[in-house]
Amino acid sequence: MLTKQGSSALSKRALDVTASVLGLVLTSPALGVICAAIKLDSPGPVLFRQDRVGRGGRTFRIHKFRTMRASHDGRLVSGTGDVRVTRVGRVLRKSKLDELPQLLDVLRGDMSLVGPRPEVPVYVAQWPPEMRDLILSVRPGITDPASIEFRNEADELAAAPDPETYYVQELLPRKTAAYAQYVRTRSFTKDLVVLGQTLRAVISG
């Protein structure tokens, strides 16, 4: 007999699979246009891939539309007005369309629609151990309450003298606490609320 938590997990995964398939089908025309725009705007691959830490501490390759020049310097954070971001990339970031390829990661089971945003290994290593174990007990997500709270993160980083230091010392601890709070209080119903809030934030933004 399934427990309430087990039933909720099955419902969450069913939603992930259904929504990711539907999303990929419905956005396929837009995906084609975005791919063409990226290739015409700057040389390099259409997709950006990067190692992130997922459930259980397993590393996976996240997929996004490339928004930076292929020859950028490799810094992990960027603020509004970063010269490394391409013209098309600015539009994709503002509209959050650069996140669409992560529907593939959801379909593959590496991610969920809602869950703590996956961080790179160097930042995960800086999480407090007790929070790290808690956060990594669930699949990371395309969106979560922290994504909505910190949707203007790029503006904060742009105003900082040293964006990398500001991210590590100021933003990362706050985001880590928000990730842990999500996991502690998560439910299928709350995930639906987060999805609705995310859509409103994207449309209003």
N, C-alpha and C positions, 0 to 999 in steps of 0.2 A: 504493500500500500504506500502510495506516495505521500511524503510529508508536505506541509504547506510550502516550505522552502523549496522542496524538489519540484512541486507543481509550478511554482513561480518561475523557477529556472527554466523549465520546459516551455512555459508560455513566453518567456523572454527570448529564448532561442528561436522559437517559432516566429515571433515578431521580427527578429533580426533577419532571418532567412527570407521571409515573405517580403518585408520592406526593402531589403537590399536588391532582391531580384526585380521587384516592381520599380524601384528607383532607377536601376540601371537601364531597364527597358524604356521608361518614360523620358529619361534624360539623354538617351542615346543620340538624338539629333544634336543636342547642345554639346555633348561630349565630342562629337566630330568637329563642330565649329571651334571649340576651345583648342583641340589638338592642332588644327590648321593655324589658328591665330598664334599659338605658342611657337610653332615652327617658322612662321613668317616673321615674327617679331625678333627672334634672336636664335643663334645657332645653339644646338644642344638637344638632348633628349626631351621628349614631351613630359615624361614622368620623373618625379623626384623620389628616390628611394633612400631610406635611412633606417639603421638599426634602432629599434625601440624595445623596451622591456615589457613583456606581457604577463599574462597570468602564470603564477608559479615561478616567476623570474625567468621564463623562457624568452630569449631574444627572437624577434621577428622583423621582417622588412615592411615598414609602413609605406604606403603609396599616396602621393599627392601630385597634382599638376605642378610642374616646375614654374616657379615665380621669380627665380633669380638667374643671373647670368651663369652659364655652366662653368665659367672660370673664376667664380667668386672665391674668397679667401678661406671659407670654411668656418667662420664664426658661427656659433650655435644660436644666437639670438639676433633679432633685427627689429628696429623701431620704424615708426612712420617716417618716410622720406629717405630711407636707406638707399644709397646709390646703387647697391647691388641688385635691387629689385627692378625687373623689366617693366615696360609700359603695360603690357598685358598682365603681368604679375600683380601690379597695383590694383587692377580691376578685379582680378580673381581673389586677391586677399580681402579686399573691401567687401565683396559679395559672398565670401566664403566658398565660392565655387571650386577653389583649389582643393577642397576637402572631398569632393565627389568620388575620386578613385578609391577612397577608403571603404566605399560600399563593397569593393572586391575583398578587402581585408575582413569585413564583417561576414561576407558569404563564406569565406574560407575558414572562419572560426577563430581567427587571430584577434578580432575585435568584436565589440557589440555596438549597437546604435548609441546606447547610453552606458557610461562607465567612466572611471577616472582617465583623464587624458594620458596616453602613454608617453613617458619621458625617455630620453637617451640614457644609456647606462651610467654616464658620468654624473648625471643629476640624481638618478635613483640611488646611487652609492651614498649620496648626502642626506637621504631621508633617515630619520630616526629608525632604528631596527624594528621597533614595535609597530610603527606606522607602515614601514616597508612591507612587512609580512601581511598586514591587514589589507593594504591597497592592492597588493599583488595576488590576493586570494580570489579576485574576480577578473573577468576580461576587461581590458581597457576599452574606452568608447570614443566615438566620434564627437560626442558632446556630453556634458555633465554640468552640474550647478556652477562649478568653477569656470567653465567655458563662458557661461553667461556673465558671471560676476567680473571676469577679467577680459571681456570682449574688447576693451580699449587698451589692452596691454601694450600694444605697439606704440601708443601715444606716451605712455609712462616711460617706456624704454628710450624713446626719442628725446625725452627731456632729461635723461640721466647722463652725467658726464662720462660714465663707463657703464654701458648697457649690460655687459656680461656680469660685472660685479653687482649691479643693482638687481639683476634677475636672481642671482644666487643668494644674496643677502636679504632682499626684501620680498620679491615675488614668490620664489620657490617655497619658503616656509609657509606663506599664506595659502598657496595652492595645495601644498601637501596636506595641510590641515583640512582644507575643503574636500580633498579626495577621500581622506579617512572618514570624515563626517558623512559623505555620501554612502560609503560602504556600510557604515554602522546602521544607517537608517533606510537603506534601499528597499524598494518594493516595486512590483510591476506597475502599480498605480502611479507611484511617484515618478517612475521612468516615463510614463505617458505624459505626465505634467511637464517634465523637463523637455521632452520633445516639442510640446506645444510652446513652451517659453522660448525655446531655441528658434523655432520658426518665426515667432513674433519679433525676436531680437534681430534676426537676419533681415526680415522684411522692413522693419523700422529703421535699421541701420543703413 
